[in-house]
């Protein structure tokens, strides 16, 4: 799952090189917000819980 996520980010960055200057800021904000949203929704995959009392 993570390799598909990183592949999508790399493709977004590469395509971003060919976007006109006027749209680069807006597209950058959209990409960053979508990455943050994805990580926020799937935080357990990116930040696995460490052992403790909460995981019993």
Rosetta silent file (secondary structure, phi, psi, omega in degrees, C-alpha in Angstrom):
SEQUENCE: XXXXXXXXXXXXXXXXXXXXXXXXXXXXXXXXXXXXXXXXXXXXXXXXXXXXXXXX
SCORE:     score description
SCORE:     0.000 S_00000001
   1 L     0.000  -42.263 -178.271    0.000    0.000    0.000 S_00000001
   2 H   -65.860  -35.765 -178.328    2.772    2.423    0.871 S_00000001
   3 H   -65.624  -33.141  176.409    4.594    1.859   -2.420 S_00000001
   4 H   -68.673  -37.109  178.782    1.475    2.920   -4.346 S_00000001
   5 H   -63.914  -47.759 -179.607    1.204    6.015   -2.171 S_00000001
   6 H   -67.100  -35.114  177.091    4.833    6.990   -2.787 S_00000001
   7 H   -64.034  -41.288  177.836    4.481    6.255   -6.496 S_00000001
   8 H   -63.679  -38.527  177.661    1.480    8.590   -6.689 S_00000001
   9 H   -64.880  -44.456 -179.818    3.489   11.333   -4.957 S_00000001
  10 H   -62.780  -41.198  178.624    6.404   10.910   -7.369 S_00000001
  11 H   -64.474  -40.218  178.540    4.078   11.064  -10.381 S_00000001
  12 H   -61.987  -41.637 -179.873    2.425   14.190   -8.969 S_00000001
  13 H   -66.699  -43.433 -179.955    5.796   15.874   -8.534 S_00000001
  14 H   -63.943  -43.995  177.925    6.947   14.935  -12.038 S_00000001
  15 H   -65.693  -30.341  178.870    3.694   16.175  -13.591 S_00000001
  16 H   -63.004  -23.113  178.766    4.039   19.329  -11.495 S_00000001
  17 L   -69.530  -21.693 -176.227    7.147   20.244  -13.442 S_00000001
  18 L  -104.006    6.523  179.097    5.038   20.685  -16.588 S_00000001
  19 L   -82.773  141.199  177.586    2.249   22.769  -15.054 S_00000001
  20 L   -58.701  151.251 -176.689    2.159   26.468  -16.049 S_00000001
  21 H   -55.708  -33.794 -177.428    3.606   28.866  -13.474 S_00000001
  22 H   -64.408  -31.384 -174.603    0.180   30.370  -12.739 S_00000001
  23 H   -98.057   -7.588 -173.006   -1.214   27.061  -11.475 S_00000001
  24 H   -60.884  -42.299 -177.981    1.820   25.699   -9.609 S_00000001
  25 H   -65.087  -46.064 -179.039    0.946   27.191   -6.213 S_00000001
  26 H   -63.167  -43.148 -179.826   -2.666   25.983   -6.290 S_00000001
  27 H   -67.408  -38.112  177.189   -1.679   22.484   -7.421 S_00000001
  28 H   -61.796  -44.364  178.108    1.049   22.303   -4.775 S_00000001
  29 H   -63.214  -41.192  179.346   -1.447   23.181   -2.040 S_00000001
  30 H   -64.154  -41.758  179.894   -3.892   20.570   -3.375 S_00000001
  31 H   -66.138  -45.816 -179.503   -1.207   17.847   -3.439 S_00000001
  32 H   -63.118  -43.247 -179.423    0.044   18.674    0.063 S_00000001
  33 H   -66.618  -36.017  178.178   -3.478   18.770    1.489 S_00000001
  34 H   -69.553  -36.277  176.538   -4.384   15.442   -0.126 S_00000001
  35 H   -65.135  -45.066  179.179   -1.209   13.819    1.262 S_00000001
  36 H   -63.602  -40.358  177.817   -1.934   15.151    4.744 S_00000001
  37 H   -63.748  -43.875  179.974   -5.544   13.970    4.513 S_00000001
  38 H   -62.237  -45.431  179.491   -4.463   10.494    3.373 S_00000001
  39 H   -65.712  -38.308  178.959   -1.933   10.186    6.196 S_00000001
  40 H   -64.500  -39.317  179.978   -4.492   11.481    8.690 S_00000001
  41 H   -74.705  -29.880 -178.340   -7.095    8.924    7.642 S_00000001
  42 L  -115.230   39.449 -174.398   -4.592    6.051    7.576 S_00000001
  43 H   -62.894  -26.981 -179.707   -2.391    7.130   10.481 S_00000001
  44 H   -66.839  -29.830  179.039   -2.283    3.602   11.922 S_00000001
  45 H   -74.012  -36.553 -176.833   -0.468    2.395    8.798 S_00000001
  46 H   -87.462  -32.318 -179.005    2.143    5.167    8.941 S_00000001
  47 L  -126.144   79.776 -177.964    2.502    5.409   12.730 S_00000001
  48 L   -62.575  144.711 -179.413    1.976    1.946   14.211 S_00000001
  49 L   -69.753  136.017  176.291    1.071    1.880   17.895 S_00000001
  50 L   -88.799  159.192 -177.492    3.892    0.899   20.178 S_00000001
  51 L   -58.316  147.532 -179.800    3.311   -1.500   23.051 S_00000001
  52 L   173.113 -171.974 -178.161    1.695   -0.120   26.166 S_00000001
  53 H   -72.641  -25.151 -175.244   -1.359   -0.265   28.389 S_00000001
  54 H   -73.460  -20.274 -173.042   -3.673    1.155   25.723 S_00000001
  55 H  -100.878   28.903 -177.543   -3.262   -1.784   23.349 S_00000001
  56 L   -88.756    0.000    0.000   -4.505   -4.610   25.536 S_00000001
